[in-house]
Amino acid sequence: MYRENYLFSEGDLSATLRGHQKLLLTKVDSIPHDQFMNAQIEEIVENIVCEMFVEPLVIYEDQMEMEQQEVKIDVSGYRDRNIFNKPGPIYVSGISASIFIPFTGDISLWKLRPNSWRSIVPHAKIIKENNQNSGALLIQIKQPTDEPLEKVKERLEDILEDIRFYIQSQKGQIDSFNEKLHNQVLTAVNTRRETVKKHEGLKDILGIPLKRKEGAPSIEPLKIKRKLVRPIPPSPKSGFKPEPGIIEEDYMHILSVIRHEGRTFETTPKVFSVHKEEELRDIMLAHLNGHYQGDAAGEVFRRKGKTDIRIEDKERAAFVAECKIWEGPNKMYEAIDQLLGYLTWRDCKAAIVIFNKNNAVFSKILEAIPNIFQKHSKFKREVNTKEHGEWEFHMTSFEDEGRQVRIRVFVFNLFIR
């Protein structure tokens, strides 16, 4: 067997992982300034984590396939067949079995030795596919025809047992590396962000301060589990510029007010189901302004259009909420397009509040919402909210791919039988 077919013998896995980790800061620092400052922190983190994540090897023995053929085998090196040690070659009839085993994982791992290893390494040929994270192992076993066929199975099992040992040994090291990756990238991204802000005097520039009214009821903010696996968005067409936006804490509180009031509507549907879209919007608007006050004690949330509520500065929206009566998927697409068509700041946070007044089967509406957003051309990703009847979607603005709209969708049931 040729040397290049020996597995787990050409490099050290620990050293390779250490070298891989050193690339982390380089990758964070190599993102262009405008793109780095335009993207959300979690977008950058997930992008780099996905790029640096090491996928362990997995073999699929249940999908093995075999080819066999008659061959001539040189037995001059077999002591029991060449007892007088005559010079070869000495050919006899034989059988060759070629076993193909599919695998997934980082193909470079087949050459790397883990911390736990054996003096004898298995050998097989690695067959690459276009996808760098999949392929097949080719194990070839040859023996004279007059030897028991069971020996082929025994030799295959010996090779597979060694391969399983090495894969399992690698997995422990790789899992440890992957588990630490997210926090390491997050620390690097936050460090660069703080450095850039200090250099450019951007501290606290990205938030529109919203003054909470004294005495407003306290509603616990929602904790969100992030699940983002998407490319970093491009820089805005005009380059990065500090722009106002709703800070995360205030956005969570705004959503909690909407959630609280919507559930209040659901508990007394007879009172609220008689109202039209504009009237439901005005009720929601009053509740929101009951929690916040603008400059000179004016209203923060304003009406602009038939059903929307917004916070604006210099004719751009930093927060938009649309209130809609459910009328089917087509109307929902129109509402999304309307929202994405607004002039928004770089990081616009939004909400779509849907009221069901006419559908007896409420569950069908809940099933339809994710599909509607995921099929939209500007869909980027969905974030888990852990709330029944509530979703969060990140979408790209129609105006500029470098701008995004973060949309929380609520559906409240006001249907009366």
C-alpha positions as CSV (number, residue, x, y, z in Angstrom):
1,M,0.0,0.0,0.0
2,Y,1.4,3.4,-0.9
3,R,2.5,5.8,1.8
4,E,0.0,8.4,0.8
5,N,-2.8,6.0,1.7
6,Y,-1.8,5.9,5.4
7,L,-4.4,7.6,7.6
8,F,-3.9,9.8,10.7
9,S,-0.1,10.0,10.2
10,E,0.9,13.3,8.5
11,G,0.2,16.0,11.0
12,D,-0.7,16.7,14.6
13,L,-4.3,17.6,15.4
14,S,-3.6,19.6,18.5
15,A,-1.0,21.8,16.6
16,T,-3.4,22.2,13.7
17,L,-6.3,23.3,16.0
18,R,-4.0,25.8,17.8
19,G,-3.0,27.3,14.4
20,H,-6.6,27.4,13.4
21,Q,-7.5,29.3,16.5
22,K,-4.8,31.9,15.8
23,L,-6.6,32.8,12.6
24,L,-9.5,34.1,14.7
25,L,-8.2,37.6,15.3
26,T,-7.0,37.8,11.7
27,K,-10.5,37.0,10.4
28,V,-12.2,39.6,12.7
29,D,-9.7,42.3,11.8
30,S,-9.8,41.6,8.1
31,I,-13.5,42.5,7.8
32,P,-13.6,45.9,6.1
33,H,-14.4,48.8,8.5
34,D,-17.7,49.8,7.0
35,Q,-19.0,46.3,6.7
36,F,-17.8,45.5,10.3
37,M,-19.6,48.5,11.8
38,N,-22.7,48.0,9.7
39,A,-23.3,44.4,10.6
40,Q,-24.9,43.2,13.8
41,I,-22.4,41.7,16.3
42,E,-24.3,38.3,16.2
43,E,-24.1,38.3,12.4
44,I,-20.3,38.7,12.5
45,V,-19.9,36.1,15.2
46,E,-22.0,33.5,13.5
47,N,-20.3,34.1,10.2
48,I,-16.8,33.5,11.6
49,V,-17.9,30.6,13.8
50,C,-19.4,28.9,10.8
51,E,-16.2,29.5,8.8
52,M,-13.9,28.2,11.6
53,F,-16.1,25.4,12.9
54,V,-14.4,22.0,12.5
55,E,-16.7,19.3,11.4
56,P,-15.6,15.9,12.8
57,L,-15.4,12.9,10.6
58,V,-18.3,10.4,10.5
59,I,-18.3,7.2,8.5
60,Y,-21.5,5.5,7.4
61,E,-20.8,1.8,7.6
62,D,-24.5,1.0,6.8
63,Q,-24.0,2.5,3.4
64,M,-20.9,0.5,2.4
65,E,-20.6,-0.9,-1.1
66,M,-18.2,-3.4,-2.6
67,E,-16.7,-4.3,-5.9
68,Q,-14.7,-7.5,-6.5
69,Q,-12.6,-8.9,-9.3
70,E,-10.1,-11.7,-10.1
71,V,-6.5,-10.6,-9.9
72,K,-3.0,-12.1,-9.9
73,I,-1.2,-11.7,-6.5
74,D,2.5,-11.7,-6.0
75,V,3.1,-14.1,-3.0
76,S,6.8,-13.9,-2.9
77,G,6.6,-12.0,0.3
78,Y,4.3,-14.6,2.0
79,R,6.5,-16.8,4.2
80,D,4.2,-19.7,4.2
81,R,4.1,-19.7,0.4
82,N,7.7,-19.0,-0.4
83,I,9.5,-21.0,2.3
84,F,12.8,-21.0,0.4
85,N,12.7,-17.2,0.0
86,K,13.0,-17.3,-3.8
87,P,13.2,-14.0,-5.6
88,G,9.9,-12.9,-6.9
89,P,7.5,-12.2,-8.3
90,I,5.5,-15.4,-7.8
91,Y,2.0,-14.9,-9.0
92,V,-1.1,-16.9,-7.9
93,S,-4.8,-16.4,-8.6
94,G,-6.5,-14.1,-6.2
95,I,-9.5,-12.0,-5.4
96,S,-9.6,-8.2,-4.8
97,A,-12.3,-6.6,-2.8
98,S,-12.8,-2.8,-3.0
99,I,-15.0,-1.5,-0.2
100,F,-16.4,2.1,-0.5
101,I,-17.5,3.8,2.8
102,P,-19.2,7.2,2.6
103,F,-18.0,9.8,5.1
104,T,-18.8,13.4,6.1
105,G,-16.5,15.9,7.9
106,D,-13.4,18.0,7.2
107,I,-11.4,15.9,4.7
108,S,-8.1,17.2,6.1
109,L,-8.8,15.3,9.4
110,W,-8.0,12.0,7.7
111,K,-4.3,12.9,7.8
112,L,-4.1,14.3,11.4
113,R,-3.1,12.3,14.5
114,P,-5.1,12.9,17.7
115,N,-3.6,12.9,21.2
116,S,-4.6,9.3,21.6
117,W,-3.0,7.1,18.9
118,R,-1.8,3.6,18.1
119,S,1.6,2.3,16.8
120,I,-0.2,0.9,13.8
121,V,-2.3,3.2,11.6
122,P,-5.0,2.2,9.2
123,H,-4.7,2.8,5.5
124,A,-7.3,3.6,2.9
125,K,-7.6,5.8,-0.2
126,I,-9.6,9.1,0.3
127,I,-12.0,9.8,-2.6
128,K,-12.9,13.5,-2.7
129,E,-16.2,14.9,-3.8
130,N,-16.9,18.5,-4.9
131,N,-18.2,19.1,-1.4
132,Q,-15.1,19.4,0.8
133,N,-17.0,18.0,3.7
134,S,-18.0,14.6,2.2
135,G,-16.5,11.8,0.2
136,A,-15.7,8.1,0.5
137,L,-13.0,5.9,1.8
138,L,-11.7,3.1,-0.5
139,I,-10.4,0.1,1.4
140,Q,-8.8,-2.5,-0.8
141,I,-8.2,-6.1,0.4
142,K,-6.5,-8.7,-1.7
143,Q,-5.9,-12.4,-0.9
144,P,-5.2,-15.7,-2.8
145,T,-8.3,-17.5,-4.0
146,D,-7.5,-20.6,-2.0
147,E,-7.7,-18.7,1.4
148,P,-11.0,-18.6,3.3
149,L,-13.3,-15.7,2.3
150,E,-13.9,-15.1,6.0
151,K,-10.4,-13.6,6.2
152,V,-11.6,-10.7,4.0
153,K,-14.3,-9.8,6.6
154,E,-11.8,-10.2,9.4
155,R,-9.2,-7.8,7.8
156,L,-12.0,-5.3,7.0
157,E,-13.2,-5.3,10.6
158,D,-9.6,-4.8,11.9
159,I,-9.2,-1.8,9.7
160,L,-12.6,-0.4,10.6
161,E,-11.9,-0.8,14.3
162,D,-8.7,1.2,14.0
163,I,-10.5,3.9,12.0
164,R,-13.3,4.1,14.6
165,F,-10.7,4.5,17.4
166,Y,-9.0,7.4,15.6
167,I,-12.2,9.2,14.7
168,Q,-13.5,9.0,18.3
169,S,-10.1,10.2,19.6
170,Q,-10.2,13.2,17.3
171,K,-13.8,14.0,18.2
172,G,-13.0,14.8,21.8
173,Q,-10.4,17.4,20.8
174,I,-12.6,18.9,18.1
175,D,-15.7,19.1,20.3
176,S,-13.7,21.0,22.9
177,F,-12.4,23.4,20.2
178,N,-15.9,24.0,18.8
179,E,-17.5,24.6,22.2
180,K,-15.1,27.4,23.0
181,L,-15.3,29.0,19.5
182,H,-18.4,31.2,20.0
183,N,-17.2,33.0,23.1
184,Q,-13.7,33.5,21.7
185,V,-15.1,35.1,18.5
186,L,-17.6,37.2,20.5
187,T,-14.7,38.5,22.7
188,A,-12.6,39.4,19.6
189,V,-15.6,41.1,17.9
190,N,-16.5,43.1,21.0
191,T,-12.9,44.1,21.5
192,R,-12.6,45.5,18.0
193,R,-15.9,47.3,18.3
194,E,-14.8,49.1,21.4
195,T,-11.5,50.0,19.9
196,V,-13.2,51.4,16.8
197,K,-15.7,53.4,18.9
198,K,-12.9,54.9,21.0
199,H,-10.9,55.8,18.0
200,E,-13.9,57.5,16.3
201,G,-15.7,58.8,19.3
202,L,-18.8,56.7,18.6
203,K,-19.6,55.8,22.2
204,D,-23.4,55.4,22.6
205,I,-23.9,57.0,19.2
206,L,-26.1,54.2,17.9
207,G,-29.1,54.6,20.2
208,I,-32.0,57.0,20.2
209,P,-32.4,57.6,24.0
210,L,-36.0,56.8,25.0
211,K,-36.9,58.2,28.4
212,R,-39.1,55.8,30.3
213,K,-42.0,57.5,32.0
214,E,-42.0,57.3,35.8
215,G,-44.6,55.0,37.2
216,A,-45.0,53.0,34.0
217,P,-45.6,49.3,34.7
218,S,-42.5,47.2,34.6
219,I,-42.7,44.3,32.1
220,E,-39.9,41.7,32.1
221,P,-37.9,41.7,28.9
222,L,-37.8,38.6,26.8
223,K,-34.7,36.5,26.6
224,I,-34.0,35.4,23.0
225,K,-32.0,32.4,21.9
226,R,-30.0,33.3,18.8
227,K,-29.7,31.0,15.9
228,L,-28.0,32.8,13.1
229,V,-26.1,31.2,10.3
230,R,-25.8,33.8,7.5
231,P,-23.1,35.8,5.6
232,I,-22.1,39.2,7.0
233,P,-24.3,41.9,5.2
234,P,-22.5,44.2,2.8
235,S,-21.5,47.8,3.6
236,P,-24.2,50.4,3.0
237,K,-24.0,52.0,-0.5
238,S,-22.9,55.3,1.1
239,G,-20.4,53.7,3.5
240,F,-20.8,53.3,7.2
241,K,-22.1,56.4,9.1
242,P,-23.2,56.5,12.7
243,E,-27.0,56.5,12.6
244,P,-29.7,56.6,15.3
245,G,-31.4,53.3,16.3
246,I,-33.4,51.8,19.1
247,I,-31.1,50.2,21.6
248,E,-31.8,46.5,22.4
249,E,-33.1,47.0,25.9
250,D,-35.8,49.5,24.7
251,Y,-36.7,47.3,21.8
252,M,-37.3,44.4,24.1
253,H,-39.4,46.6,26.3
254,I,-41.5,47.9,23.4
255,L,-42.1,44.3,22.3
256,S,-43.1,43.3,25.8
257,V,-45.7,46.2,25.9
258,I,-47.2,45.0,22.6
259,R,-47.2,41.4,23.8
260,H,-48.9,42.4,27.1
261,E,-51.6,44.5,25.4
262,G,-52.3,42.0,22.7
263,R,-52.8,39.3,25.3
264,T,-55.1,41.6,27.1
265,F,-57.1,42.0,23.9
266,E,-57.4,38.2,23.7
267,T,-58.8,37.8,27.2
268,T,-61.7,40.2,26.3
269,P,-62.2,39.7,22.5
270,K,-65.8,41.0,22.5
271,V,-64.5,44.4,23.6
272,F,-61.8,44.7,20.9
273,S,-63.0,42.6,18.0
274,V,-65.5,45.4,17.0
275,H,-62.6,47.7,16.2
276,K,-61.1,48.4,12.7
277,E,-57.4,48.2,12.0
278,E,-56.9,52.0,12.5
279,E,-58.7,51.8,15.9
280,L,-56.7,48.9,17.1
281,R,-53.6,50.7,16.1
282,D,-54.6,53.8,18.1
283,I,-55.3,51.7,21.2
284,M,-51.8,50.1,20.8
285,L,-50.3,53.5,20.2
286,A,-51.8,55.0,23.3
287,H,-50.4,52.1,25.4
288,L,-46.9,52.5,23.9
289,N,-46.9,56.3,24.6
290,G,-48.0,55.5,28.1
291,H,-44.5,54.1,28.7
292,Y,-42.3,56.6,26.9
293,Q,-42.1,60.3,26.4
294,G,-40.3,62.3,23.7
295,D,-38.6,65.6,23.6
296,A,-40.5,68.3,25.6
297,A,-42.8,65.6,26.9
298,G,-44.2,64.9,23.4
299,E,-45.2,61.6,22.0
300,V,-42.4,59.2,20.9
301,F,-44.6,56.9,18.9
302,R,-46.5,58.6,16.0
303,R,-49.1,57.7,13.4
304,K,-48.0,57.9,9.8
305,G,-50.2,56.1,7.3
306,K,-53.2,54.0,7.7
307,T,-52.1,51.4,10.2
308,D,-48.5,52.0,11.2
309,I,-46.8,53.3,14.3
310,R,-43.3,54.7,14.1
311,I,-40.4,56.5,15.7
312,E,-38.7,58.8,13.2
313,D,-35.7,61.1,13.1
314,K,-34.9,63.1,10.0
315,E,-37.6,61.4,8.0
316,R,-36.1,58.0,8.5
317,A,-37.7,55.3,10.7
318,A,-35.9,53.7,13.5
319,F,-38.9,51.7,14.6
320,V,-42.1,50.8,12.7
321,A,-45.1,48.8,13.8
322,E,-47.9,47.7,11.4
323,C,-51.2,46.6,12.8
324,K,-53.2,44.4,10.4
325,I,-56.4,42.3,10.4
326,W,-55.5,38.8,9.0
327,E,-56.8,38.6,5.4
328,G,-54.6,35.8,4.0
329,P,-51.0,35.3,2.8
330,N,-51.3,37.8,-0.2
331,K,-52.1,40.7,2.1
332,M,-49.3,39.6,4.4
333,Y,-46.8,39.8,1.5
334,E,-48.1,43.3,0.9
335,A,-47.6,44.3,4.5
336,I,-44.0,43.0,4.4
337,D,-43.3,44.9,1.2
338,Q,-44.7,48.0,2.6
339,L,-42.5,47.7,5.7
340,L,-39.4,47.0,3.7
341,G,-40.2,49.9,1.4
342,Y,-39.9,52.6,4.1
343,L,-36.9,54.8,4.4
344,T,-35.1,53.2,7.4
345,W,-32.0,53.7,9.4
346,R,-29.2,51.1,9.0
347,D,-30.6,49.0,11.9
348,C,-34.4,49.4,11.8
349,K,-36.4,47.4,14.4
350,A,-40.0,46.7,13.6
351,A,-43.1,44.8,14.5
352,I,-46.1,43.5,12.6
353,V,-49.2,43.0,14.9
354,I,-51.8,40.7,13.3
355,F,-55.3,40.4,14.7
356,N,-57.5,37.4,13.7
357,K,-61.1,38.4,13.7
358,N,-62.6,36.1,11.0
359,N,-60.9,32.7,11.0
360,A,-62.3,29.9,13.2
361,V,-59.1,27.7,12.7
362,F,-56.5,29.9,14.3
363,S,-53.8,27.3,14.1
364,K,-53.7,27.6,10.3
365,I,-52.7,31.2,10.6
366,L,-49.9,30.3,12.9
367,E,-48.7,27.6,10.5
368,A,-48.7,30.1,7.5
369,I,-46.6,32.9,9.0
370,P,-43.1,31.3,8.9
371,N,-43.6,30.1,5.3
372,I,-44.7,33.5,4.1
373,F,-41.6,35.2,5.5
374,Q,-39.2,32.4,4.4
375,K,-40.4,32.6,0.8
376,H,-39.9,36.4,0.6
377,S,-37.0,37.4,-1.6
378,K,-35.6,39.7,1.2
379,F,-35.6,37.0,3.9
380,K,-32.3,36.6,5.7
381,R,-33.0,34.4,8.7
382,E,-35.4,33.5,11.5
383,V,-34.6,33.9,15.2
384,N,-36.2,31.7,17.8
385,T,-38.4,33.6,20.3
386,K,-39.8,30.8,22.4
387,E,-43.2,32.5,22.5
388,H,-46.4,31.0,21.1
389,G,-47.8,33.1,18.3
390,E,-44.7,35.1,18.0
391,W,-41.7,35.1,15.5
392,E,-38.7,37.2,14.7
393,F,-37.4,37.6,11.1
394,H,-34.5,39.6,9.8
395,M,-35.1,41.0,6.3
396,T,-33.0,43.1,3.9
397,S,-34.3,46.6,3.1
398,F,-35.5,47.3,-0.5
399,E,-33.5,50.5,-0.4
400,D,-30.1,49.1,0.3
401,E,-28.8,45.5,1.0
402,G,-26.6,47.0,3.7
403,R,-29.6,48.0,5.7
404,Q,-31.8,45.5,7.4
405,V,-35.2,45.4,9.1
406,R,-35.6,43.3,12.2
407,I,-39.3,42.3,12.4
408,R,-41.1,40.8,15.4
409,V,-44.4,39.3,14.3
410,F,-47.3,38.9,16.8
411,V,-50.6,37.2,16.1
412,F,-53.5,37.7,18.5
413,N,-56.8,35.8,18.3
414,L,-59.9,38.0,18.6
415,F,-62.2,35.6,16.8
416,I,-65.6,35.1,18.6
417,R,-67.6,32.0,17.8
